[in-house]
Amino acid sequence: MTSKKTISEYFNLNRTQYDIDFFDCYLKKDTPLFIDPWAIKCGNDEFSVNCYQKIQSVFERLIHYVKTKQEEKALDLLGNLHEPSETGLGYAKKNKSGSSVGLEKSVDIYKALLKSKAVQSGLLSDLEDTALHIEGIGADNISDIVTNIIRLELIKYTQDQCNLYGLPMTEMQTKVFWDESKKDFVQKNNEKLLVVQDKKILLVPKKILRRNLLINYSDFYRKGIVEFEQARHYDARTSLCRSLKDKKGKKIIVAPPYKKTIEEDARYKLSRDLVLKYIEENPNLLTVYKSKKRESSLNPLSNDDILNKQNRQNNLDDSIKNKIKKFSKIKYGEDHADDYHNHILDCLNTIFNDPDSNNYLGAFKKEDRQNSGRKRIDITFHNSSNNGFFSRLSNYGGLFCAKIFFECKNYSHDIQNPEYDQMNGRFNNRESTIGYIVCRNIEDKVKALEICKDFVVNNQKYIFVLTDEDVMLLLNAVLDKDRDIVIDNFLQEKMNELVLVR
């Protein structure tokens, strides 16, 4: 039945969540996952930057209306934040035509911001901060609000994915989105949209999804307030501190109170009012908390996490086995170049496009345009790695690696100088000076490595060659319990070969 189908199943894409960049949503069922503005803020790819600029623009305008007590304009702004129905995200709702921020809640938000000292002081600087101390505002509400603001960016992303997979689109009027130039919410006519059984669908990059908001009031309570009070009581050596004996059982050592001791103290009982009080009385507390959040893990969702939330079966093993088998079915030559190109794209997605992996490459594009469209790169990924090999590339002198380039060659013979020169021509100091040529096989591996070394020595450009055998090895590594280590070692060994002194 359609209600139990996902986008990929409905359109018979023959791809799994592991193979695609977007969240493979159910058509008629919500999944309790949420778009997190903090995850967007911490992203450094073009999509994330554009989205967060719009989120901040709306929030700053709302705060301006609150500070200047323009209640009508503030409520009008909040009134545009209707409950979206296009993403398949959030908690199941009985009435999909409802409003995420209804009139009553709009008034509550306005009043809460109006009386907040944090607003007047400028401490409340991000949309996600509102979830810390406004009752009734949580992950579902923030996710819905963000969807309305960045809807045009999600439409563009959906169009890219539809073009990639050949999905039909229909020209229709959009729902509201934030127009940065007009500083207002607008709609657009005759925009190409993905429509399934009269329902508009927005595809969402899986990298911006979370189980809960990364900035949330219960987490701030535990990691901000409780830890703050632990330190304060320890400094003052209050009765809440623990008294411990040293190893000899003689000398008394004073230790900070347990977190549980703080949490059970009536003075520190968790509530929105308590959180608001601490934010206003200790302004630096929120700043330090958010700074630590940005430096720590962003708790990204893995592909497995998404499938678990959807109560869907983990089919990674079968997916990889089918990909490996497919190599032998793709014939060599130009007539089958597109088949090979598409297959390599699916394989690379499975290997690298998992937000929870160390060597995470996201925001991929097929035939990415360069130089006003005069050049096209077969496959580009945005380097989103915080750990692993791709995060260490900047250690290699002048190596620039915001993106990772891939060119696919479906030849029955070894690639020659023109193919290396083509990759070299893709490099620039805005996007990348590292690229991989993926080909069927290399007979003269020594010669291929020497050619790649020449580019490093002569102009600090790094070209690697991957064969079908290499890609299959990496696919199998995804199933290894030490996936990140195995993949990292493979990539590092390729680099070591390239920079080894002759």
Secondary structure, 3 states (H helix, E strand, C coil): CHHHCEHHHHCCCCCCCCCCCECCCECCCCECCEECHHHHHCCCCHHHHHHHHHHHHHHHHHHHHHHCCCHHHHHHHHCCCCCCCCCCECCCCCCCCCCCCCHHHHHHHHHHHHHCHHHHHCCCCCHHHHHHHCCCCCHHHHHHHHHHHCHHHHHHHHHHHHHHHCCCCEEECCCCEEECCCCEEECCCCEEEEEECCEEECCCEHHHEECCCCCCHHHHHHHHHHHHHHHHHHHHCCCCCEEEECCCCCCEEEECCCHHHHHHCHHHCCCHHHHHHHHHHCHHHHHHHHHHHHHCCCCCCCHHHHHHHCCCCCCHHHHHHHHHHHHCCCCCCHHHHHHHHHHHHHHHHHHHCCCCCCCCEEEEEEEEEECCCCEEEEEEEEECCCCCHHHHHHHCCCCCECEEEEEEECCCCCCCHHHHHHHHHHCECCCECEEEEEECCCCCHHHHHHHHHHHHHHHCCEEEEEEHHHHHHHHHHHCCCCHHHHHHHHHHHHHHHHHCCC
